Amino acid sequence: MPHLGVQLLVQDRHVVMDNGLLQVTLSNPDGIVTGIRFSGIDNLLEVLNDESNRGYWDLVWNAAGSTGTTGIFDVIRGTSFEVIVETEEQVEVSFTRPWDSSQEGKLVPLNIDKRFVMLRGSSGFYSYAIYEHLKEWPGFNLGETRIAFKLRKDKFHYMVAADNRQRFMPLPDDRVPPRGLPLAYPEAVKLVKPVEPDFKGEVDDKYQYSIENKDNKVHGWICMDPAVGFWQITPSDEFRSGGPVKQNLTSHVGPTTLAMFLSAHYSGEDLVPKIGAGEAWKKVFGPVFMYFNSVMDGDDPLSLWEDAKSQMLIEVQSWPYEFPASEDYQKSDQRGNVSGRLFVRDRFVSDDYIPANGAYVGLALPGDVGSWQRECKDYQFWNRADEDGYFSINNVRTGDYNLYAWVPGVIGDYRYDVSVTVTSGCDIEMGDLVYQPPRDGPTLWEIGIPDRSAEEFYVPDPNPNYTNKLYVNHPDRLVMLVCEKQSALTRLIFA
């Protein structure tokens, strides 16, 4: 049976997109997602919240010259609405908020264009935005920007961030005194009298569910009755800051689901973009995909997670998308490819060139060695080398880049000293590249593997008063045995 065409209904205060599988309602002209109807549930979003606090783009900004990572919190409300595409195959709508000098000090000096897209036969919708700063405007700092969804707390109780990070979650009510006891910082709360007694004594903290960009592709929530999944899928990291091992938030008690684009979490002010007066800047964030699925009565609701992972792979393989109508979003034929082979030259290990097996190789703005870790204004493109050191970075936006790399098991950072200029349709072959890690002599003693992971760090038994049951007796937990001989430390065994 063919899927119904996409329908668009424009009302005075709302805009409704409907493709027969789901119906999405947005406020007009704010561009706030106020309702998502799917699989017999009238609204997946929290109906107890005000319409402006259900599904929205937001940011944190501050005036130029400010320090730190905090600032003015701003839910982005559009001031004008426009239909960009309206066919049976696709509807794309735009909610814009232009800036002028009369708003100085009140709103971030950005033209913001929020887009929402629905396709025929697609069990979800896409969103992306274009942020633009003109050079004649005042400067500012952009501490954070994201999309947030507040789901119904009476429906969504099971959260999934990864195969090994999923569980039933407390209610938001459990975090509020007297049910919850605030700890050292506001995000961490001890549950002393939760609605569900099984959670008593646990600590809830949204940072416990953070994931590195490279692995942060799909997360969300499951409603058990009826069995419905709400998933946020990010098919590309190109618009995120900080590179592949930068951590970002995912989902947390609320129930809340986030699509993070910029944040200073775990890094500090170095990852706050500072846009100066006289500096023209434009960036496209997204598209990201909000995916919804369901199963028949009697089927396992947890199978929704397996289906969401499969859908994530489809979205990743479809990147860059062909449907976005904005000229600022580059399609595949407007992008270029960069490939080559990376070796490690370490004469204290081997007289031969060693293929950089599993190396992370990326393109980011030109800068110093390792500067990609603090780069937060532009785009980054990363891939991993195969066991022979061959790498291919495809669908790179046009522009000038440095090529950076680091190799698990090898200390230090690599940078190719010559700028790489990517043009539409190009295929740049870098040839053989050689990284020589820093050395003062042969290795005398070594502990662990330099892989930019905390996986090998010994974590002692936690204080039983401050635990999250998900991570107690976790199968990935490291056990370290220290063996002493003749009063001297002789070896470390990791199991």
C-alpha positions in Angstrom: 0.0 0.0 0.0 1.6 3.3 -1.1 2.3 5.9 1.6 0.1 9.0 1.7 1.6 12.3 0.5 2.8 14.9 2.9 0.1 17.4 3.9 0.7 20.9 5.3 -2.0 22.9 7.2 -1.2 26.5 8.0 -3.3 28.1 10.8 -3.0 31.5 12.5 -1.1 30.1 15.5 0.0 26.7 14.4 1.5 24.8 11.5 0.7 21.1 11.0 2.8 18.6 9.0 1.2 15.2 8.4 2.3 12.2 6.3 -0.2 9.7 7.5 2.4 8.0 9.8 2.7 10.9 12.2 1.5 14.5 12.7 3.8 17.3 13.9 2.4 20.6 15.1 4.6 23.7 15.4 3.7 27.1 16.8 3.4 30.0 14.3 5.6 32.0 13.9 7.7 30.8 16.9 8.7 27.4 15.4 8.3 25.5 18.7 7.3 21.8 18.4 4.1 21.7 20.4 2.7 18.3 19.5 3.7 15.0 17.9 0.9 12.5 17.3 2.0 9.0 16.6 0.7 5.4 16.9 -2.5 6.2 18.8 -0.9 8.7 21.2 -2.3 12.2 20.8 0.9 13.9 21.9 4.3 12.3 22.7 5.5 15.6 24.2 4.6 16.7 27.8 1.1 18.1 27.7 1.5 19.4 31.2 4.1 21.9 30.0 3.4 25.2 28.3 3.6 24.9 24.6 6.8 26.8 24.6 8.5 24.1 26.7 8.0 20.9 24.7 10.3 20.9 21.7 12.6 23.8 20.9 15.9 25.1 19.7 17.8 27.0 22.3 21.2 28.6 22.9 23.4 30.2 25.6 25.2 33.4 24.6 27.1 36.3 26.1 28.6 39.6 25.0 32.1 39.7 23.5 34.8 39.9 26.1 32.8 37.8 28.6 34.6 34.9 30.3 33.4 31.5 31.3 30.9 29.1 29.8 27.6 30.5 31.2 25.5 33.3 29.8 22.0 34.2 28.7 19.7 31.3 28.0 17.5 31.9 24.9 14.7 29.7 23.5 14.8 30.7 19.9 11.4 32.0 18.8 10.9 32.8 15.2 9.2 36.1 14.1 8.2 35.0 10.6 7.1 31.8 9.0 7.6 30.7 5.4 6.7 27.6 3.4 9.9 26.5 1.5 8.8 23.3 -0.1 5.3 21.9 -0.3 4.8 18.8 -2.4 3.4 15.3 -1.7 7.0 14.1 -1.4 8.3 16.7 1.0 7.3 19.6 3.2 9.9 22.0 4.4 9.0 25.0 6.6 11.1 27.9 7.9 10.9 30.0 11.1 13.3 32.9 11.0 14.5 35.4 13.6 16.5 38.3 12.0 18.6 40.6 14.1 19.1 44.3 13.9 20.8 47.0 16.0 17.7 47.8 18.0 18.1 44.3 19.7 21.7 44.8 20.8 22.2 43.5 24.3 18.8 41.8 24.2 19.2 39.0 21.6 22.3 37.3 20.3 23.5 39.1 17.1 22.5 36.3 14.7 20.1 35.8 11.9 18.6 32.4 12.7 16.6 30.3 10.3 15.1 27.1 11.8 13.9 24.5 9.3 11.6 21.5 9.8 11.2 18.8 7.1 8.8 15.9 6.7 9.1 13.3 3.9 6.6 10.9 2.4 6.7 7.5 4.1 9.2 8.7 6.8 8.4 7.8 10.4 9.9 11.0 11.7 10.9 14.5 10.9 14.2 16.4 10.4 15.3 19.7 11.7 18.3 22.0 10.9 19.2 25.6 11.3 21.4 28.3 9.7 23.1 30.7 12.1 24.6 33.9 10.4 26.6 36.8 11.9 27.3 39.8 9.6 30.7 41.4 10.0 29.2 44.8 10.8 27.5 43.4 13.9 28.8 43.3 17.5 30.7 40.3 18.6 29.4 37.6 21.0 30.2 34.3 22.6 28.1 31.2 21.9 28.4 28.8 24.9 25.8 26.2 23.7 23.2 25.4 21.2 20.9 22.4 20.9 17.4 21.0 20.3 15.5 19.8 23.4 12.4 17.6 23.6 10.4 17.2 26.8 8.5 13.9 26.6 5.4 12.8 28.5 6.4 11.6 32.0 3.4 9.4 32.2 4.4 7.5 29.1 8.2 7.4 28.7 10.0 5.6 31.6 12.7 3.5 29.9 15.8 5.4 28.5 18.4 4.0 26.1 21.8 5.7 25.4 23.7 2.6 24.3 23.5 -1.2 24.3 25.1 -1.2 27.8 23.5 2.0 29.1 19.8 1.6 29.3 17.4 1.4 32.2 14.1 2.4 33.7 14.5 6.0 34.9 13.2 8.0 37.9 10.5 10.7 37.5 11.3 14.4 37.3 9.3 14.7 40.6 11.9 12.5 42.3 14.6 15.2 41.9 12.5 17.9 43.7 12.7 18.2 47.5 11.7 16.5 49.7 11.9 13.5 47.3 15.3 14.5 46.1 18.4 15.9 47.9 20.6 18.3 45.9 24.3 17.4 46.1 27.5 19.3 45.2 26.1 20.7 41.9 22.5 21.2 40.7 22.5 18.4 38.2 23.4 15.7 40.8 20.5 14.8 43.1 20.2 11.9 45.6 16.8 10.2 45.5 15.6 9.9 49.1 11.9 9.4 48.7 11.2 8.6 45.0 7.8 7.7 43.8 9.2 4.3 42.7 10.9 2.8 45.8 13.4 0.9 43.7 15.3 4.1 43.0 15.7 5.1 46.7 19.3 5.9 47.5 20.5 6.4 43.9 22.1 9.5 42.6 20.6 10.9 39.4 22.8 13.1 37.2 22.4 13.8 33.5 26.2 13.8 33.0 26.2 10.1 33.8 24.8 9.5 30.3 27.2 11.6 28.2 28.7 9.9 25.2 31.6 10.8 22.9 30.6 12.4 19.6 31.8 9.5 17.5 29.4 7.1 19.4 26.6 9.6 20.0 24.5 8.7 17.0 21.1 7.5 18.5 19.5 7.7 21.9 16.0 8.2 23.3 13.1 6.7 25.2 10.6 3.8 25.1 7.0 3.9 26.2 6.0 0.4 27.3 2.2 0.7 26.8 1.6 1.2 24.0 5.1 0.2 22.8 6.4 3.4 21.2 10.0 4.7 20.7 11.1 8.3 20.6 14.6 8.6 19.1 17.1 11.3 18.3 19.4 10.4 15.5 22.5 12.5 14.5 23.9 11.1 11.2 27.0 13.3 11.1 29.4 14.9 13.5 30.6 17.6 11.0 28.7 20.4 12.7 29.7 19.4 16.3 32.6 20.9 18.1 35.7 19.4 19.6 36.3 16.4 17.4 35.3 12.7 17.8 36.2 12.2 21.4 34.4 15.3 22.8 31.6 14.2 25.1 28.1 15.5 24.9 24.8 15.0 26.7 22.2 12.6 25.4 18.9 11.9 27.2 18.2 12.2 30.9 15.4 12.4 33.5 12.6 14.6 32.4 12.1 12.6 30.3 14.3 14.8 28.1 16.1 14.1 24.8 18.8 16.4 23.4 20.4 17.0 20.1 23.7 18.8 21.1 25.5 20.9 18.6 27.8 23.1 20.6 28.7 22.8 24.3 31.5 23.5 26.7 30.8 20.4 28.8 34.0 18.6 29.9 36.2 21.2 28.2 35.5 24.7 29.5 35.8 28.1 27.8 38.2 26.8 25.1 35.2 25.3 23.4 33.1 28.5 23.5 33.0 30.0 20.0 34.0 33.7 20.2 32.6 35.6 17.1 34.3 39.0 16.9 33.0 42.3 15.7 34.0 42.6 12.1 33.9 38.8 11.6 31.4 37.3 9.2 30.3 33.8 10.3 27.7 31.3 9.1 27.1 27.7 10.1 24.5 25.0 9.3 23.6 22.8 12.3 22.0 19.5 11.3 19.9 18.1 9.9 19.2 15.7 12.7 16.3 13.2 12.6 13.6 12.6 15.2 12.5 9.0 14.6 9.4 7.2 16.0 8.7 3.5 15.9 6.2 1.0 17.4 5.7 -2.7 17.7 2.6 -4.9 17.6 0.9 -5.9 20.9 2.8 -8.8 22.5 6.1 -8.0 20.8 9.1 -7.0 23.0 9.2 -3.2 23.4 13.0 -3.3 23.7 13.2 -4.4 20.1 12.4 -0.7 19.3 16.0 0.0 20.3 17.3 -2.5 17.7 15.1 -0.9 15.1 16.3 2.6 16.0 19.9 1.5 15.6 19.1 0.1 12.1 17.4 3.4 11.2 20.5 5.3 12.4 22.7 3.3 10.0 20.3 4.2 7.2 20.6 7.9 8.1 24.4 7.7 8.3 24.6 6.1 4.9 22.3 8.7 3.4 24.5 11.6 4.6 24.8 14.2 3.1 21.1 14.4 2.6 19.7 15.4 -0.8 16.4 16.9 0.5 17.4 20.1 2.4 16.3 23.1 0.4 18.7 25.7 1.9 21.6 26.7 -0.4 23.8 26.9 2.7 23.6 23.1 3.1 26.0 21.5 0.6 24.9 18.4 -1.2 27.1 15.5 -2.1 28.0 16.8 -5.6 29.1 20.1 -4.0 31.6 18.4 -1.7 35.0 16.7 -2.1 36.9 13.7 -0.9 40.4 13.3 0.7 42.3 10.1 0.9 45.8 8.8 1.6 47.8 6.5 3.8 49.3 7.2 7.2 52.4 5.5 8.7 54.1 5.7 12.1 57.9 6.0 12.1 59.3 5.0 15.4 62.9 3.7 15.2 62.8 2.5 18.8 59.9 0.1 17.9 60.7 -0.9 14.3 63.1 -0.1 11.5 60.1 -0.2 9.1 57.3 2.2 8.6 54.3 1.0 10.7 50.8 1.3 9.1 48.7 3.5 11.4 46.1 0.9 12.1 42.9 2.4 13.4 44.2 6.0 13.3 41.7 8.8 13.6 42.3 11.1 10.6 40.4 14.3 10.2 40.0 17.7 8.5 39.5 20.8 10.6 40.3 24.5 10.4 44.0 25.3 9.9 45.8 25.6 13.3 48.5 24.3 15.5 49.1 20.6 16.1 46.1 19.2 18.1 44.1 22.4 17.7 41.1 20.4 16.4 40.3 19.6 20.0 39.5 23.2 20.7 38.1 24.1 17.3 34.4 25.1 17.7 33.5 27.6 14.9 33.6 25.6 11.8 33.1 22.0 10.5 35.2 18.9 11.2 35.3 15.7 9.2 36.8 12.5 10.6 37.2 8.8 9.7 39.4 5.9 10.8 42.3 4.3 8.9 42.1 0.6 8.1 44.6 -1.9 9.4 47.0 -0.9 6.6 46.8 2.8 7.4 44.6 3.7 4.4 42.0 6.4 5.1 39.3 8.1 3.1 37.4 11.2 4.3 34.4 11.7 2.0 31.8 14.4 1.5 33.8 17.2 2.9 32.4 20.7 2.6 34.4 23.1 0.4 37.1 25.1 2.2 40.6 25.2 3.5 41.7 22.7 6.2 44.6 21.1 7.9 44.7 17.3 8.1 45.1 16.0 11.6 45.5 12.5 13.0 46.2 10.6 16.1 46.9 6.9 16.5 45.6 4.7 19.3 48.6 3.3 21.2 50.9 6.1 20.0 51.7 9.2 21.9 51.1 12.7 20.4 49.3 14.4 17.5 50.0 14.5 13.8 49.3 17.5 11.5 50.1 17.7 7.8 51.8 21.1 7.5 50.4 22.1 4.1 46.8 23.4 3.9 44.3 21.2 2.1 41.8 23.0 -0.2 38.7 21.1 -0.8 36.6 22.1 -3.9 33.3 20.8 -5.3 33.8 17.3 -6.8 37.5 17.0 -6.0 39.3 13.8 -5.1 42.5 14.7 -3.3 45.0 11.9 -2.9 47.5 12.8 -0.1 49.8 9.9 -0.8 51.9 8.4 2.0 52.1 10.5 5.2 54.5 9.7 8.0 54.0 10.6 11.7 57.1 10.6 14.0 55.9 10.5 17.6 58.0 12.5 20.2 60.9 10.5 21.5 63.8 11.1 23.8 64.9 7.4 23.8 63.7 3.9 24.1 60.7 3.1 26.4 61.9 2.1 29.9 58.5 1.6 31.5 54.9 1.9 30.4 51.5 1.6 31.9 48.3 1.5 29.9 47.6 2.4 26.3 47.6 6.1 25.0 44.2 6.0 23.4 42.4 9.1 24.8 40.1 6.9 26.7 39.5 6.5 30.5 38.7 2.8 30.0 41.9 1.6 31.7 41.7 3.9 34.7 41.1 2.1 38.0 37.8 3.1 39.6 37.6 2.2 43.2 34.4 0.9 44.9 32.1 3.9 45.1 30.7 5.3 48.3 27.4 3.2 48.6 25.6 6.4 49.5 26.3 7.9 46.0 25.7 5.3 43.3 23.8 4.7 40.1 22.7 1.1 39.9 23.4 1.1 36.2 27.1 1.3 36.8 27.4 -0.9 39.9 28.9 -4.3 38.8 29.1 -3.0 35.3 30.6 -5.6 32.9 33.0 -3.1 31.4 34.5 -2.1 34.8 38.2 -2.4 35.1 39.9 -4.5 37.8 43.5 -3.7 38.6 45.9 -5.9 40.6 49.1 -4.4 41.9 51.8 -7.0 42.6 54.8 -6.2 44.7 58.1 -8.0 44.9 61.0 -7.2 47.2 59.2 -3.9 48.2 59.4 -2.6 44.6 56.6 -2.3 42.1 57.4 -4.8 39.5 54.3 -5.2 37.3 50.7 -4.2 36.8 48.2 -6.7 35.5 45.0 -5.5 33.9 42.0 -7.8 33.7 
